[in-house]
Amino acid sequence: MTTATSAHRPAPPTASISDDTRFLSRLELTLNGMQLLLLGSNIRDDNTQLTVDLTNPDMYFDDRLVMPKDTLHIVRTVFLWQGNRVSAHRAA
């Protein structure tokens, strides 16, 4: 009896492809590999725009604090424009 195996593996369920365009179902924004902290979010009444306010956690290098929490304010806006989903980021 022999067992055949295939090197082909199905794509993970994190993306789909349509008309040669890859659509991501997850996009993660990190700072130096660390997740950002959620300050708050808001959705427009007509559901066409999502705004998320984020900040950085305490960031250490060689056990020394190099960037205290709340140093950066990052605004992520996701909106619909001409039938497309657009994502914009702004840091201050």
N, C-alpha and C positions, 0 to 999 in steps of 0.2 A: 504494500500500500504506500502510495506517495502522497505528500501533502503539498499543495501549491499555495504560494503566498503571493500577494501583489504588492508592489512598491507604491502603487497609486493609492493615495488617501484622499477622501473627499475634503473639500474646503471647509474650514470651521464655520459655524453659523454666525460669525461676526461680520460677514460681508456678503454682498450679492453683486452679480455682474449682469448688466443689461446694455445691449448695444455698445459693447467694448468699453463701458464705463463702470468702474468699481464703486459701489455705494457702501460706505461704512455704516455699521449699526452702533458703533461705539468709538468715541474720540475722547481720549483722556489728556487733559492739560496738566502737566507737572512742572515743577521748578526744581532743578537739580535732582530729579528723580523722586521728589516728595510731592504728595498730594496737597493741593491748595485747600484753604479753609473757607467754608461757605459763610458769607456775611448775610446774604439774603437774596431773594429773587422776586421777579414781578412778571406777570403775563398780561399783555394788552387785552382789553375787553373783547376785541374781535379775534383773539387767538392768533394774530399774525406776527407777534414779536415776543420773545422771551429774553429778559435781561437778568443776568446772574452777576452778583458782586462777590468777589473772592479776595482773599488776602493770603500772605505767606505765613507758614508756621515758623517757629524759632529754627534757625539754620545754624548748624555747628560745623566747624572744620577743626580737626585735631582736638576735639573736646573743648573748643573755644567758640563762644557765641559770635558769629560773624554777621548775622542779620536777625535782629529781634522780630518777633511776631508783629504783624500789622505794619511792616515797613512799606510794603507794596500794596496798592489797591488795583486789582485787575477787574475789568468789566468785560464780560462776554455777552454779546448780543447775537441772537439767532432770529432771523426773520425771513419772511417770504417776499420775494421780489421777482416779478414776471414769471410766476409759476415755479421758481427755484428756491431752494433752501440755502440761505447765505449765513455764514458765521463770521463775526468780526470780534477782534480782541483789542483792548486798549489798556495800557498800564500807566499808572501814575505813581 
